[in-house]
């Protein structure tokens, strides 16, 4: 089992800002198709953020996973959202790409919109590489598991990384 690391309090405040302020500002779409979306937005505090998202229709509504990275963070975050999701006291999430060794993380926070947010740690490269070149992502929470197709993830992750490079250089 591999671990994704937690972030400190300052980064947690930025993560909170990323998830709550992003919807308030106009966004620049980098990629939009039936499976994937990548966009950049200016947050209300003036900082930039890049976001990737994939939706999965479920019996009740939708589940989604995504990645976010702000210009003030050293590493990105993984988030998972599903209507009715419950955050366990230990908040453990397991991510597994194909049949590779699973990644495990403790959530750094959850919000009132059913999202669990996790740090990708100081070196998200190995996880992003698995995501980029994998076929399926299995997400397991206290609610059970969901499997997402990673068809098109190469283009989506490459686009996200281009967005992150651009905002980091500004």
N, C-alpha and C positions, 0 to 999 in steps of 0.2 A: 504494500500500500504506500503510495507517495502522498505527501502532504502539500497543500497549498497554504502559504503562510498568512497570518493575520497582519493587519496594518495598525499603526499607532493612532493616537487620538487626533492629531492634526490631519492625517490623511482620512480618518473616518469622517471628520467634518467636511472635507472636500467630497468624499463619496456621497454623503448626504446631500450636499449641494448639487452634485452631478445628477442624482436621481430626482430631486425635487424641483430644480430650477430649469432643467433642460426643456421641459414642455412650455415654458413661459416665453421663449425666444424663438425667432424664425430659424429654420434649419436649412442647411445646404445638403442636398442628397448627393451622395457619392455613388450609391448603387441601390436600385429598387427593382426587384423582380418578384415573381410569385412566391418565392421561398425566402429570400434574404433582403435585408435592408441595412445600409450603412449610411450614416449621416453625421454631419458636424454641426455644432450649434454654439452660439455665444451664450454663456450662462449669465444670469442677472448680475453676478459680481464682476462681469467683464472677462472672465477666463473662458477658454475654449474647451470643448469636450467632443470626443468622437465615440460613436455608438454603433454596435452591430446587433441585429436581432433576427431570430428565426421563430416563426409561430408554428404550433402543432395543434390542429383542431382536436378536441377531446369530446367525450360524450356530453359534458356539462357546458363547456365553452372553449377556451383556448389555454394552452400552456405555451410558454415562450422561454427561450434562453438567450442570453446576449452577453456582450462584452462592452465595457466602457473604459475610457482612458481620458483623463483631463490633463491639461498642460502643466498643472502643479503637482502631479503625482509621479512617483518613481516607477510604479507598476500599475497595471490595469486591474479591473475587477470583473468577475463573472457574476451574472445575476440570473436567477430562475424565478419565474412567476407562474402562478396557476390559481384560478379561482378556488377558494376554500383551502388553500395550502396551510398546513400547520407547521409552526416552527417548534421543534422539540427543545427541551431545556438545554441540551448540549448542541443543538442546531447543526448536526452533522449532515453533510451532503457528500454523496459519492458520485464521481464522474468517471465513466469508462468509455474510451474510444475503441471500437471494435473489440478484440479480445486482449488488449494490452493491459498492463498492470493498472488497476484503478487509482484515481486521484481522490483524496479525501480532504475536506475542509470544514472548518467551523465557521458559521456565519458571523460576520462582523456586525450585522444588523438585519432586521426585517422591518418592513414598513406596513402601513395600514392598507396598502393596495395589493397585498399578497405576494410581495417580492422578498426573496432571500438574497443577500449580497455577500460575496466572498472575494477576498484578495487573491490575485494570481501570484503574489509573492514577488521577490526581487528579480527573478528570472522566469518570465512567463513563456520564454521561447520553446521549451520542450512540450508544454501543453498546447500552445498555439500550433506547433508543427503537427502534433497528432490530430488536432482539430482540422487543420488545413488539408491534410492528406488522408484522413480517415473516411470511413463509409457510414458509420453510425455512432451516435453519442447516446449513451444510457445515463440518465440522471435519476438517482435514487434519493428520496427524502423519507421523512416519517410517513408521508402519504402513500408511499409505494414508489414505483418507477415508471418512467416514460422513456421512449426511445425516439430520437430525432434522426432523420436522414441527414447525412452530411454532403449530399450531392450539391455541388456548387460552392462548397465551403472554401475551396482553393481561391476562387475569385473574391469571395466575401472577406476572408481573412487578409489577403493581399491588399485589398482596398482599404480595410481598417488600418493596417500598418502604414499605408501611404498617408492616410489622414493623420495618424498619430505623428508621423515624421514631420508633416507640414505644420501642425500646431506647436510641436516642440521646438521648431526652428524659428518661430515668430517671436 
